[in-house]
Amino acid sequence: MKGARVRVDALPPIVHAARAVGSRFKRSRGVVHIAIERDYMTLSLLARLTSELGQSISKSRLRLIETTGLIERLRITKDKEEIDQIRKAVNLASSVFPDVLKAIRPRVTENAVAAELEYLARSSGAEKMSFDTIVASGIHSALPHARPSQEKIGRGFVVLDYGVILGGYCSDMTRTVWVGRMDRAMRDLYFAVLEAQLAGITAVRAGVKAQDVDAAARKVLRKHKLDKYFTHSLGHGVGIEIHEPPRLARGETQTLEAGMVITIEPGAYVPGKAGVRIEDMVLVTKTGCEVLTPTPKELVIR
């Protein structure tokens, strides 16, 4: 890596950072302004930072300025190397999906499916999962952030929401499959969410506001009288972290830019019955977008 070196040290990074800044401004006479990310700075870290800086810079010359989202705004668009790495992470996650399907069968627990999924991902080269894998079956599928349990899979939807980290970059995808005999109402639910997802993707392009992409998907669900069951935002940015700006939701006026990598993940969650979510990662371009997730979205019945 150019311009960097690895150093193993017993001291925490905050101490090295404070000492580097202190050394740089020790002999200066003016006021030293240092920006801190308040979302990540704990009280104990702040106390350690202030203490270390105080050994080189007097309190009268030191000004700590709280910031938020400063680094995230610099990372909001990705360069070619980052996009290539994200694409690799997306492809790795997608590559294990066909084998995960084989693990989904009646009387197998959600935990067992999640374990198989994560084993396949790590065996294929993933550094780790991007977040806690979601496997939600039956009425659990109506919980957007359900966690795998010892519940045994039976007739109904199974939501698989997972991602991997590869080369330091995250991926994120969701597919929903059906187990057993399917009725018309559940089939309609699936295809309504798929229609909403495709509408959201179609709305993505540089220059469009994030809230307008969200609205495009919600409009479809409203047509199917399912909008009240879509209880979260349409998507979010993905990169070094699994949730990065921009956020695609009502009231979000952030303008999409070419080079942003986002998710499009509408869902419909009918309490006590069933839920469906379909999610792709998408690269924003000047004229539209490129869907990065290669996994098909046709209805899978096991």
LOBA-833798 format. One record per residue: residue in one letter; x, y, z of N, C-alpha, C in turn. Coordinates in steps of 0.2 Angstrom, whole numbers, padded with zeros to 4 digits, always signed. Each point is the difference from the previous one (the first is absolute). Example, Ala and Ser with C-alpha at 12.3 -4.5 7.8 and 13.67 -1.06 7.14 Angstrom:
// LOBA-833798
A+0066-0028+0039-0004+0006+0000+0004+0006+0000/S-0002+0005-0004+0004+0006+0001-0004+0005+0003/
This chain:
// LOBA-833798
M+0004-0006+0000-0004+0006+0000+0004+0006+0000/K-0001+0005-0005+0004+0006+0000-0002+0005+0005/G+0005+0003+0003-0001+0005+0005-0002-0002+0006/A+0001-0006+0002-0002-0003+0007+0004-0006+0001/R+0001-0001+0007+0004-0006+0002-0004-0003+0006/V+0002-0006+0002-0004-0003+0005+0005+0000+0006/R-0003+0002+0006+0004+0000+0006-0004-0003+0006/V+0003-0005+0003-0003-0003+0006+0002+0003+0006/D-0004+0003+0004+0002+0004+0006-0005-0002+0006/A+0002+0001+0006-0004-0001+0006-0005+0005+0001/L+0002+0006-0002-0004+0006+0001-0006+0001-0005/P-0005+0002+0003-0006+0001-0005+0001+0005-0005/P-0004+0000-0006+0001+0004-0005-0001+0008+0002/I-0005+0001+0005-0002+0007+0002+0007+0003+0003/V+0004-0004+0003+0006+0003+0003+0005+0002-0005/H+0001-0004-0005+0004+0001-0006-0002+0006-0004/A-0007+0001-0001-0002+0005-0004+0001+0007+0004/A-0002+0000+0007+0001+0006+0004+0007+0002+0000/R+0005-0005+0001+0007+0002+0000+0003+0003-0006/A-0003-0003-0006+0002+0003-0007-0002+0007+0000/V-0007+0001+0002-0002+0007-0001+0003+0005+0005/G+0002-0003+0006+0003+0004+0005+0007+0002-0002/S+0004-0005-0004+0006+0002-0002+0000+0005-0006/R-0005-0001-0004-0001+0005-0006-0001+0007+0003/F-0004+0001+0005-0002+0007+0002+0003+0002+0006/K+0005-0004+0003+0003+0002+0006+0003+0007+0001/R+0004+0002-0006+0003+0006+0000-0004+0006-0003/S-0006-0002-0002-0004+0006-0003-0003+0004+0005/R-0002+0006-0001-0002+0005+0005-0008+0001-0001/G-0002-0002-0006-0008+0002-0001-0004-0006+0003/V-0007+0001-0001-0005-0005+0003+0000-0006-0005/V+0000-0006+0003+0000-0006-0004-0007-0003+0000/H-0003+0000-0006-0007-0003+0000+0001-0007-0002/I-0003-0005+0003+0000-0007-0001-0008-0002-0001/A-0001-0003-0005-0007-0003-0001+0000-0007+0002/I-0006-0001+0004-0001-0007+0002-0007-0002-0002/E+0000-0007-0002-0007-0003-0002-0004-0002+0006/R-0005+0004+0002-0003-0001+0006-0004-0007+0000/D-0002-0002-0005-0003-0007-0001+0004-0005+0002/Y+0007+0000+0000+0004-0005+0002+0005+0001+0006/M-0001+0006+0002+0005+0002+0006-0004-0001+0007/T+0003-0005+0003-0003-0001+0007+0003+0005+0005/L-0003+0000+0006+0002+0005+0005+0007-0002+0002/S+0001-0007+0001+0007-0002+0002+0005+0002-0005/L-0001-0001-0007+0004+0002-0005+0002+0007+0000/L-0006+0004+0001+0001+0007+0000+0005+0003+0006/A-0001-0004+0006+0004+0002+0005+0007-0002-0001/R+0001-0005-0003+0007-0003-0002+0003+0005-0005/L-0004+0002-0005+0003+0005-0005+0002+0006+0003/T-0005+0003+0004+0002+0007+0003+0006-0001+0004/S+0001-0005+0004+0005-0001+0005+0007+0000-0004/E+0000-0004-0006+0006-0001-0004+0002+0007-0003/L-0005+0003-0003+0001+0006-0003+0002+0006+0005/G-0002-0001+0006+0002+0005+0005+0007+0000+0002/Q+0003-0005-0002+0008+0000+0001+0004+0004-0005/S-0003+0001-0005+0003+0004-0006-0003+0007-0001/I-0007+0000+0001-0004+0006-0002-0003+0003+0006/S+0000+0006+0002-0003+0002+0006-0008+0001-0002/K-0004-0001+0006-0007+0001-0001-0002+0006-0003/S+0003+0005+0001-0002+0007-0003+0001+0000-0008/R+0004-0004-0002+0001+0000-0008-0004-0006-0003/L-0003-0004+0004-0003-0006-0003-0008+0001-0001/R-0002-0002-0006-0007+0000-0001-0002-0006-0003/L-0005-0004+0003-0002-0006-0003-0007+0001-0003/I-0001-0001-0006-0006+0002-0004-0003-0007-0002/E-0007+0000+0003-0004-0006-0002-0002+0000-0007/T+0001-0006-0003-0003-0001-0007-0004-0006-0001/T-0003-0001-0005-0004-0006-0001+0000-0002-0007/G+0001-0006-0002+0000-0002-0008+0005+0003-0004/L+0005+0003+0003+0006+0003-0004+0003-0005-0004/I+0002-0006+0002+0004-0005-0003-0005-0003-0005/E-0006-0001+0002-0005-0004-0004-0002+0004-0006/R+0000+0007+0000-0001+0004-0006+0006-0001-0005/L+0006-0001+0003+0005-0001-0005+0000-0007-0003/R-0004-0005+0003+0000-0006-0003-0006-0002-0003/I-0005+0005-0001-0006-0001-0003+0000-0002-0007/T+0005+0002-0004+0000-0003-0007+0007-0004+0000/K-0001-0006-0004+0006-0005+0000+0004+0001-0007/D+0006-0001+0001+0005+0000-0006+0000-0007-0003/K+0003+0000-0006+0000-0006-0004+0002-0006+0004/E+0006+0001+0004+0002-0006+0004-0005-0002+0005/E-0003+0005+0004-0005-0002+0005-0006-0004-0003/I-0002+0003-0006-0006-0004-0004+0002-0007-0002/D+0006-0001-0002+0002-0006-0002+0001-0005+0006/Q+0002+0002+0006+0000-0004+0006-0007-0001+0003/I-0005+0005-0001-0006-0001+0002-0004-0006-0004/R+0002+0001-0007-0003-0005-0004+0002-0007+0001/K+0007-0001+0002+0002-0006+0002-0004-0003+0007/A-0001+0004+0004-0003-0002+0006-0008-0002-0001/V-0003+0004-0005-0007-0001-0002+0000-0007-0003/N+0005-0001-0005+0000-0007-0004+0001-0006+0005/L+0005+0001+0005+0001-0005+0004-0006-0002+0004/A-0004+0005+0003-0006-0001+0004-0005-0004-0005/S-0001+0003-0006-0005-0003-0004+0002-0007-0002/S+0006-0002-0001+0003-0007-0002-0003-0005+0005/V-0001+0001+0006-0001-0005+0005-0008-0001+0000/F-0004+0004-0003-0007+0000+0001-0003-0007-0003/P+0002-0002-0006-0003-0007-0002+0001-0005+0005/D+0006+0000+0003+0001-0006+0005-0004+0001+0007/V-0001+0007+0001-0004+0001+0006-0007-0002-0001/L-0002+0000-0006-0007-0002-0001-0001-0007+0001/K+0005-0004-0001+0000-0008+0002-0001-0001+0007/A+0002+0005+0004-0001-0001+0008-0007+0002+0002/I-0004+0003-0004-0006+0002+0002-0005-0005-0001/R-0003-0003+0005-0005-0006-0001-0003+0000+0007/P-0006-0003-0001-0004-0001+0006+0003-0003+0006/R-0001+0002+0006+0003-0003+0006+0007+0002+0002/V+0003+0004-0005+0007+0002+0001-0001+0007+0004/T+0005+0001+0005-0001+0006+0004+0003+0006-0004/E-0003+0006+0002+0003+0006-0003+0007+0001+0002/N+0002-0002+0006+0007+0000+0002+0005-0004-0005/A-0003-0006-0001+0004-0005-0004+0001+0003-0007/V-0005+0004-0003+0001+0003-0007+0005+0005+0001/A-0001+0004+0005+0005+0006+0001+0007-0003+0000/A+0001-0005+0004+0007-0003+0001+0003-0002-0006/E-0005-0004-0004+0003-0002-0007+0002+0005-0005/L-0005+0006+0000+0002+0006-0004+0007+0003+0002/E+0001+0001+0006+0006+0003+0003+0006-0005-0002/Y-0001-0006+0001+0005-0005-0001+0002+0001-0008/L-0005+0000-0004+0002+0000-0007+0003+0006-0002/A-0002+0006+0003+0003+0006-0001+0007+0001+0002/R+0002-0003+0006+0007+0000+0002+0004-0005-0004/S-0003-0005-0002+0004-0005-0004+0001+0002-0006/S-0004+0005-0003+0001+0003-0007+0005+0006+0001/G+0002+0002+0006+0005+0005+0000-0002+0006+0004/A-0006+0001+0002-0002+0006+0004+0004+0001+0006/E+0002+0006+0001+0003+0001+0007-0004+0000+0006/K-0006+0002-0001-0006-0001+0005-0006+0002-0003/M-0006+0000+0004-0006+0002-0003+0000+0008+0001/S-0004+0003-0004-0001+0007+0001-0004+0002+0006/F-0004-0004+0002-0005+0001+0006-0002-0007+0002/D-0004+0000+0005-0003-0006+0003-0005-0003-0006/T+0001-0006-0002-0004-0003-0005-0007+0000+0002/I-0005+0001-0004-0007+0000+0001-0003-0006-0004/V-0003-0005+0004-0004-0006-0003-0006+0000+0004/A-0006+0002-0004-0006+0001+0004-0005-0004-0004/S-0003-0005+0003-0005-0004-0003-0007+0001+0003/G-0005-0002-0004-0007+0000+0002-0002+0007+0003/I-0003+0000+0006-0002+0007+0002+0005+0004+0002/H+0006-0003+0001+0006+0005+0001+0002+0004-0006/S-0002-0002-0006+0002+0004-0006-0004+0006+0001/A-0005+0001+0004-0003+0007+0000+0004+0005+0005/L+0006-0003+0003+0004+0005+0004+0006+0002-0004/P+0000+0006-0002+0006+0002-0004+0007-0001+0002/H+0001+0000+0007+0006-0001+0002+0001-0006+0005/A-0004-0006-0002+0000-0006+0004+0007-0003+0000/R+0001-0004+0005+0006-0003+0000-0001-0008+0000/P+0005-0004-0003-0001-0007+0000-0002-0003+0007/S-0004-0005+0000-0002-0003+0006+0000-0008-0001/Q-0002-0003+0006-0001-0007-0001-0007-0002-0003/E-0003+0005-0002-0007-0002-0004+0002-0004-0006/K-0004-0005-0001+0000-0004-0006-0004+0002-0005/I+0004+0000-0006-0004+0003-0006-0005-0005-0002/G-0006+0004-0002-0006-0004-0002-0003+0004-0006/R-0006-0001-0002-0003+0003-0005+0000+0007+0000/G+0002+0004-0004+0001+0007+0000+0006+0003-0003/F+0000+0007+0000+0006+0003-0002+0006-0001+0004/V+0006+0001-0003+0006+0000+0004+0004+0006-0003/V+0002+0005+0004+0004+0005-0002+0007-0001+0002/L+0004+0001-0005+0007-0001+0001+0004+0007-0002/D+0002+0003+0006+0003+0007-0001+0007-0001+0003/Y+0005+0001-0005+0007-0001+0003+0005+0004-0005/G+0006+0000+0002+0006+0003-0004+0006-0002+0003/V+0005+0001-0004+0007-0002+0002+0005+0006-0001/I+0005+0000+0004+0006+0005-0001+0006-0004-0004/L+0002+0004-0005+0005-0003-0004+0005+0006-0002/G+0006+0000+0002+0005+0005-0001-0002+0006+0003/G-0004+0000+0006-0002+0005+0004-0006+0004-0002/Y-0003-0003-0005-0007+0003-0003-0005-0005+0001/C-0006+0003+0002-0006-0004+0001-0005-0001-0006/S-0004-0005+0001-0005-0001-0005-0006-0002+0004/D-0006+0001-0003-0007-0001+0003-0005-0002-0005/M-0003-0006+0002-0005-0002-0005-0006-0004+0004/T-0006+0000-0003-0006-0003+0003-0003-0004-0005/R-0002-0006+0001-0005-0004-0004-0005-0003+0004/T-0006-0001-0002-0005-0003+0004-0003-0006-0004/V+0000-0006+0003-0002-0006-0004-0006-0003+0004/W-0004-0004-0003-0006-0003+0003+0002-0008+0001/V-0003-0002+0005+0000-0008+0002-0007-0002+0000/G-0001-0006-0004-0006-0003+0000-0005+0002-0005/R-0006-0001+0001-0005+0002-0005-0002+0007+0001/M-0001+0004-0006-0001+0007+0001-0007+0002-0003/D-0003+0005+0004-0006+0002-0002+0000+0007-0004/R-0005+0002-0003+0000+0006-0004+0002+0006+0004/A-0003+0001+0006+0002+0006+0003+0007+0001+0002/M+0004-0006+0001+0007+0001+0002+0004+0001-0007/R-0003-0003-0005+0004+0001-0007-0001+0008-0001/D-0006+0002+0001-0001+0008-0002+0004+0004+0004/L+0001-0002+0007+0004+0004+0004+0007+0000-0002/Y+0003-0006-0003+0007+0000-0002+0001+0005-0006/F-0005-0001-0005+0001+0004-0006-0001+0007+0001/A-0004+0002+0005-0001+0007+0001+0006+0003+0002/V+0004-0003+0005+0006+0002+0002+0005+0000-0005/L+0000-0005-0004+0005+0000-0006-0001+0006-0005/E-0007+0001-0001-0001+0006-0004+0002+0007+0003/A-0001+0000+0006+0003+0006+0004+0007+0001-0001/Q+0004-0006+0001+0007+0000+0000+0002+0003-0007/L-0003-0003-0005+0002+0002-0007-0001+0007-0002/A-0006+0003+0003-0001+0007-0001+0005+0004+0004/G+0002-0002+0006+0005+0004+0003+0007+0000-0004/I+0002-0006-0002+0006+0000-0005-0001+0004-0006/T-0006+0000-0003-0001+0004-0006+0001+0008+0002/A-0002+0002+0006+0001+0007+0002+0007+0002+0001/V+0004-0004+0001+0007+0002+0002+0004+0003-0006/R+0003+0005+0001+0005+0004-0004+0003+0006+0003/A+0005+0002-0002+0003+0006+0002-0004+0006+0000/G-0001+0004+0005-0004+0006-0001-0007-0001+0004/V-0002-0006+0001-0006-0001+0003+0001+0000+0008/K-0005+0003+0003+0000+0000+0008-0002-0007+0002/A+0004-0002+0006-0001-0006+0003-0008-0002+0002/Q-0003+0006+0002-0007-0001+0002-0005-0002-0006/D+0002+0002-0006-0004-0001-0006+0001-0008-0002/V+0006-0003+0001+0001-0007-0001-0005-0004+0005/D+0001+0002+0006-0005-0003+0005-0007+0000-0002/A-0002+0006-0002-0007+0001-0002-0002-0004-0006/A+0004-0001-0005-0001-0004-0005-0002-0007+0002/A+0003-0003+0004-0001-0007+0003-0007+0000+0004/R+0000+0005+0004-0006+0001+0004-0007+0000-0004/K+0001+0004-0005-0006+0001-0005-0003-0007-0002/V+0005-0004-0002-0002-0007-0002-0004-0004+0006/L+0003+0000+0006-0003-0003+0005-0007+0003+0002/R+0000+0006-0001-0007+0004+0002-0005-0003-0005/K+0002-0001-0006-0005-0002-0005-0002-0007+0002/H+0004-0004+0003-0002-0007+0002-0003+0000+0007/K-0001+0006+0003-0002+0001+0007+0004-0003+0005/L+0007+0000-0001+0005-0003+0004+0005+0005+0003/D-0001+0007-0001+0004+0005+0002+0001+0000+0007/K-0006-0001+0004+0001+0000+0007+0004-0005+0003/Y+0001-0005-0004+0005-0006+0003+0007+0001-0002/F+0002+0005-0003+0007+0002-0002+0002+0005+0005/T+0004-0003+0005+0001+0004+0006+0007+0002+0001/H+0004+0000-0005+0007+0002+0001+0002+0004-0007/S+0006+0003+0000+0002+0004-0006+0001-0005-0005/L+0000+0003-0006+0001-0004-0006+0008-0002-0001/G+0004+0003+0002+0007-0002+0000+0005+0004+0003/H+0007-0001-0001+0005+0003+0003+0007-0001-0004/G+0004+0005+0001+0007-0001-0003+0004-0006+0003/V+0004-0003-0003+0004-0005+0002+0008+0001-0002/G+0004-0002+0004+0007+0001-0002+0005-0004+0006/I+0004+0004+0003+0004-0003+0005-0005-0002+0006/E-0005+0004+0001-0005-0002+0005-0006-0002-0004/I-0004-0004+0004-0006-0003-0003-0006+0005-0001/H+0000+0005+0004-0005+0006+0000+0004+0006-0001/E+0000+0003-0006+0003+0007-0001-0005+0004-0004/P+0002+0007+0000-0004+0004-0004+0000-0002-0007/P-0005+0002-0004-0006+0003+0002-0005-0005+0002/R-0005+0003+0004-0006-0004+0002-0006+0002-0005/L-0003-0006-0002-0005+0001-0005-0007-0001+0004/A-0003+0006+0002-0006+0000+0004-0004+0006-0001/R-0006+0000+0003-0004+0006+0000+0004+0006+0003/G+0000+0006-0003+0003+0006+0003+0007+0001-0002/E+0003-0005-0003+0007+0000-0001+0002+0004-0007/T+0002+0006+0001+0001+0004-0006+0007-0001-0003/Q+0004-0004+0002+0007-0002-0003-0001-0001-0007/T+0004+0003-0004+0000-0002-0008+0004-0005-0001/L-0002-0005-0004+0004-0006-0002+0006+0003-0005/E+0006-0003+0001+0005+0001-0004+0003-0006-0003/A+0003+0001-0006+0003-0006-0004+0006-0002+0005/G+0000-0007+0001+0005-0003+0004-0002-0002+0007/M-0006+0002+0002-0003-0002+0006-0002-0007-0001/V+0001-0004+0005-0003-0007+0000-0005-0001+0006/I-0006-0002-0002-0006+0000+0004-0003-0006+0000/T-0005-0002+0005-0004-0005-0001-0007+0002-0001/I-0004-0004-0004-0007+0001-0001-0004-0006+0003/E-0003+0001+0006-0003-0006+0003-0007+0001+0003/P-0005+0001-0004-0006+0001+0003-0003-0007+0003/G-0005+0001+0004-0003-0006+0003-0007+0001+0002/A-0003-0005+0001-0007+0000+0003-0001-0005+0006/Y-0002+0002+0006+0000-0004+0005-0007+0000+0004/V-0003-0006-0001-0007+0000+0002+0000-0004+0007/P-0001+0004+0005+0001-0003+0007-0004-0006+0001/G+0004-0005+0003-0003-0007+0002-0002-0004-0006/K+0002+0002-0006-0001-0004-0006+0006-0001-0004/A+0003+0005-0004+0006-0001-0004+0003+0006-0002/G+0006+0000-0002+0004+0006-0003+0004-0002-0005/V+0002+0005-0005+0004-0001-0005+0004+0006-0001/R+0007-0001-0001+0005+0005-0002+0004-0002-0006/I+0001+0004-0004+0005-0001-0006+0005+0005+0000/E+0006-0001+0000+0005+0005+0000+0006-0001-0005/D+0002+0005-0004+0006+0000-0004+0004+0006+0002/M+0007-0001-0001+0004+0006+0000+0001+0003-0007/V+0000+0006+0000-0001+0004-0007+0006+0005+0000/L+0003+0001-0006+0005+0005-0001-0004+0006-0004/V+0000+0006+0003-0003+0006-0003+0005+0002-0006/T-0003+0001-0006+0004+0003-0005-0003+0006-0003/K+0003+0004-0004-0003+0006-0003-0006+0000-0003/T-0002-0006-0003-0006-0001-0004-0005-0005+0003/G+0002-0003+0005-0004-0005+0003+0003-0003+0006/C+0001-0007-0001+0003-0004+0005+0002-0007-0002/E+0004-0003+0003+0002-0007-0001-0001-0004+0006/V-0004-0005-0001-0002-0005+0005+0006-0005+0001/L+0003+0001+0006+0006-0004+0001-0001-0008+0002/T-0006-0001+0003-0002-0006+0003-0002-0005-0006/P+0004-0005-0002-0002-0004-0005-0006-0006+0001/T-0001-0001+0006-0005-0005+0002-0007+0001-0003/P-0003-0005-0003-0007+0001-0003-0005+0002+0006/K-0005+0003-0002-0006+0002+0004-0006-0004-0001/E+0000-0005-0004-0007-0003-0001-0001-0004+0006/L-0007-0001+0001-0002-0004+0006+0003-0007+0000/V+0003-0001+0006+0002-0007+0001-0004-0004+0005/I-0003-0006-0002-0004-0004+0004+0004-0006+0002/R+0001-0001+0006+0003-0006+0002-0004-0006+0002/
